[in-house]
Amino acid sequence: MLTHRKVTTVVIGAGNRGKNYASYALQFPHLFQVVAVAEPRKHARERIQIAHTLSEERCFTGWESLAEEPKLADCAIIATQDQQHVQPAVALAKKGYHILLEKPMAVTEEDCRSIYEACREAGVMLAVCHVLRYHPPAKKLKELIDSGVIGEVVNINHTEPVGFWHFAHSFVRGNWGNKKRSTFSLMAKCCHDVDLIAYWMGNKKCVRLSSFGSLHHFRNEKKPKGAGSHCLQCSVEATCPYSAKKIYLDPAPPEPRWPMSVVCDIEDAPEGYLQKLKNALETGPYGKCVYDTDNDVCDNQVVNFEFSDGATATLTMVAFTQHTCSRKTEVYGSLGQLVWDESKGHIIQHYDFLSRESKIHQCEESLRAPPNWGHGGADFFLIEAFVKAVATNDKEYIISGPSVSLETHLLTFAAEHARLSGSVVRLDKDPRWIV
Ligand SMILES: NC(=O)c1ccc[n+]([C@@H]2O[C@H](COP(=O)([O-])OP(=O)(O)OC[C@H]3O[C@@H](n4cnc5c(N)ncnc54)[C@H](O)[C@@H]3O)[C@@H](O)[C@H]2O)c1
């Protein structure tokens, strides 16, 4: 059993992600303790207060009032929405909190750099929640690449299949559908994937990139004839795969869970959660026609990378897939290939060109994650590593630290710049993209 000194934390933003990381303290109370929460939504704040037995004066309605207090804990979990990362991250780093920061770090290059600088100047650790770096199959792939079993890496082909209904939920109707409210979809969804490609490529630096993409489908002109503005009153609902009725109600699970829990605060529904859900779908954004909302982010995008030694990589983000976020990666080397297809489980297939034999590598590490942790258990491995780093004052446990995270966020901004400007971006020539 893992042992180290107990680490204390404050939780900033107790929505889906904040609640998720805080639960590590409930499962491992000898290692981690939540000592305060900042959250404007009463129900979400009280949920943390009750679960972690916090006194009233340790419950704040926002990070701003918590930051006025003397330092309350070793670290801060910052899990507010994308555009609300920079201010609490900078303020709490300056107060001496080690920071666990949800991705994206921030939505502009300038703000990402401010967070990086604030943490560096304050001498605090920063872990960005690039959870997939901590995912056992992603780590195993890295280990195999670094061991040289496939020789020199020449090309990586990586796909993020967002999932047709998941895209409609999060990136059309939901929090990440509009750039002004959050950020562009490559950043919101695939800063993880850009980061993974850089992680697997190791010391090779990306020198050039290009990108194409569009909002192809979820546009007003694609609205079927006769469709209404809300799915529950739509005459062609039965023929629409993106119908809110199909996504949230057919059938609604007996207990509230994601994604229904995002539609409304259904845990706090005296009229019963099904009724509250239906009411929210009748009038709220999650019941709107997908061809009739204010979404403007790409539903498909490709990025091409060229590395310093001439190796290449391609990233495909696409909404229109059966699987939801089951990434597929092929790594082609001079002596063999490695394939990780998450829809098939936590295994890596290795084909060796010399022996012409295939071998399957199982990721036993995955079994260590307790059940129900997100991203196939990766969320657990991230919080475990961060807490261990704080407890032992050893930043080596953090593999998504400030420099690599800033570097891969800049790569993601550069990719979007390439898409918008229709140009090939030279990363080695422009200080805008260099850490
Ligand atoms: N690492 C990943 O793979 C991953 C996955 C999903 C989401 N995310 C990111 O995590 C972040 C949070 O996402 P979520 O789904 O939990 O969102 P959420 O909306 O459920 O939670 C955000 C919370 O912040 C609270 N908040 C708003 N203003 C605040 C303030 N001033 N002080 C304190 N709290 C405040 C909101 O009330 C809300 O409860 C986002 O940036 C998102 O992009 C990361």
The ligand as a Gaussian input file, in Angstrom:
#p B3LYP/6-31G(d) Opt

LIG

0 1
 N       -8.563000      16.461000     -18.283000
 C       -9.595000      16.125000     -19.010000
 O       -9.556000      15.150000     -19.728000
 C      -10.855000      16.936000     -18.956000
 C      -12.093000      16.343000     -19.236000
 C      -13.243000      17.139000     -19.164000
 C      -13.136000      18.489000     -18.842000
 N      -11.914000      19.027000     -18.618000
 C      -11.748000      20.442000     -18.259000
 O      -12.007000      20.579000     -16.870000
 C      -12.545000      21.895000     -16.595000
 C      -13.823000      21.722000     -15.803000
 O      -14.754000      20.963000     -16.544000
 P      -16.097000      20.393000     -15.872000
 O      -16.741000      19.523000     -16.846000
 O      -15.775000      19.897000     -14.508000
 O      -16.916000      21.754000     -15.756000
 P      -18.093000      22.114000     -14.739000
 O      -18.834000      23.224000     -15.385000
 O      -18.815000      20.876000     -14.340000
 O      -17.293000      22.658000     -13.462000
 C      -16.763000      23.947000     -13.371000
 C      -17.176000      24.487000     -12.034000
 O      -16.534000      25.741000     -11.767000
 C      -17.456000      26.499000     -10.989000
 N      -17.070000      27.921000     -10.947000
 C      -17.498000      28.940000     -11.734000
 N      -16.979000      30.113000     -11.304000
 C      -16.199000      29.822000     -10.213000
 C      -15.429000      30.611000      -9.325000
 N      -15.326000      31.952000      -9.459000
 N      -14.762000      29.996000      -8.310000
 C      -14.848000      28.662000      -8.150000
 N      -15.587000      27.854000      -8.972000
 C      -16.252000      28.437000      -9.982000
 C      -18.786000      26.242000     -11.676000
 O      -19.886000      26.595000     -10.889000
 C      -18.690000      24.755000     -11.945000
 O      -19.265000      23.971000     -10.921000
 C      -12.741000      22.546000     -17.942000
 O      -11.675000      23.413000     -18.198000
 C      -12.728000      21.391000     -18.923000
 O      -12.311000      21.730000     -20.223000
 C      -10.793000      18.269000     -18.647000

